[in-house]
Amino acid sequence: MQPIRLIRSILTVGGWTLLSRGAGFARDVMMAAYLGAGPVAEAFLVAFSLPNMFRRFFAEGAFNMAFVPMFSKKLEGGEDAQGFARDAFNGLAAVLIVFSVIGTLAMPWLVWLMASGFVGDERFDLAVLFGRISFVYILFISLVALLSGVLNAFGRFTEASFVPVLMNLMFIAAMLIADRAGWDMGLTLAWTVPLTGIAQLAFTWVSAHRAGFRFTPGLPKLTPDLKRLALIAAPAVLAGGVVQVNLLVGRQVASFTEGAVAWLSYADRLYQLPLGVVAIAVGTVLLPDLSRRLRAGDADGGRASFNRGTEFALFLTLPAAVALVVIALPLCTVLYQRGAFGPDDAAATALALAVYGAGLPAFVLHKVFQPLYYAREDTRSPFRFAVWSMIVNAVIAVGLLPLIGFSAAALATTISGWIMVLQLWHGTRKMGDEARFDARFRQRLPRILIACAVMGAALWGGMVALGPMLGTEGWRYAALALLVGLGMATYALAALALGAMRLSDIKSALRRQR
């Protein structure tokens, strides 16, 4: 097996994820213009969040965290990796078919659990209808996640990373067609969900086939490896469930304020852009890389991968977090305020975005620290940490709702995210040297923080100077682009001047196999 090139692979996944999040943002801008923060938008957002929530519960957040390390180690050891992947695929498919049927039948109860504030108005009935149409998406996208794990273990990150791009492009096309043809926009969006799932599964299946994995779906077999996989995955499934409980609490809190579900969703889209580009890329590459290095007994290589991945993630994430906090209002006003989405909606979305931005580094560090546990097939520790994080989230969200309103949901998410990071970091003290920060990381981090402070001051000054242009219809896009460009240039120059990052580091990482 060829070793995974860490930084090059992170850049590959990050590049495709950036394209996906850009297309997803365009999708949400169109949705905001067509539907605003009205009942149809809120109903669809709740309905679409259901299969995505359980997708993270079953596949990306749990099953794959157990599957990828086992599969990677079988590849490294020359064992029957293809047979293991076939059994895992068939077992997951069988469970998901049953779950899809149950979830579709129980949709009124699921919507009530997600947004009980909808009960008694049209949002509830619409969410149930849209949910019944779209819930089968969980079957397709969870199988896509498993096949993506197979591709990632081989170091084939491009194909798996293109899948979300395909989904967003299909949504954009569907809305354009619906607008031109006069179709009901809510129903169009709902029916597009399962269609994207089918297209994503077909694309990933063909990609895996081309990579050499040719297995035929069949009845599940409970093999010893599958039993071991289930035992390892169980705590990860529970941990994934805890994370979804946090999201559930946030939705419930938001559902009692009209428009808040949409405000939080649109804010989530903006902060998910850097989160997805960096965190998903780093986590996706680190997990199979660390798993294979542990199997090979390469402690030095594992430590280098962990430190360079963390350093690279924070180098990109910390300035993004500062920007989301400092220029939240211009971002939301320029990017979202049009059509049915008014100034009050933009201001509320900006408040949520600033709060989420303060938690962005924590959410990225989750993806950096968790592979240290999952690569060792330790899924119990993250579960324990997630339970404490869930308790903090619930107490803050519910307790502060009467005092600060819907923003309590965002604040609870951010604080509980940092609590989770502290626990994950503390837990790594029991691990070996590969989980320790090296001298280079400890030297670079303070310099990154100083560069971020310089950038934040420049953004604030630029926002004040460009204020009139940011509020003028004909100039606001150019003004925002100028403001963002000012921030990026300031950070790059400050980082280079301070030695927070050197161009030679990137060039070296791209040239050699880490």
Secondary structure, DSSP 8 states (H G I E B T S, - for coil): -----HHHHHHHHHHHHHHHHHHHHHHHHHHHHHHTTSHHHHHHHHHHHHHHHHHIIIIIIIIHHHHHHHHHHHHHHT--HHHHHHHHHHHHHHHHHHHHHHHHHTHHHHHHHH-GGGTTSHHHHHHHHHHHHHTTHHHHHHHHHHHHHHHHHTT-HHHHHHHHHHHHHHHHHHHHHHHHHT--HHHHHHHHHHHHHHHHHHHHHHHHHHTT-----------HHHHHHHHHHHHHHHHHHHHHHHHHHHHHHHHTSTTHHHHHHHHHHHHHHHIIIIIIHHHHHHHHHHHHHHHHT-HHHHHHHHHHHHHHHHHHHHHHHHHHHHTHHHHHHHHH-BTTB-HHHHHHHHHHHHHHHHHHHHHHHHHHHHHHHHTTT--HHHHHHHHHHHHHHHHHHHHHHHHHTTHHHHHHHHHHHHHHHHHHHHHGGGS-GGGS--HHHHHHHHHHHHHHHHHHHHHHHHHHHTHHHHTSTTTHHHHHHHHHHHHHHHHHHHHHHHTS--HHHHHHHHHS--
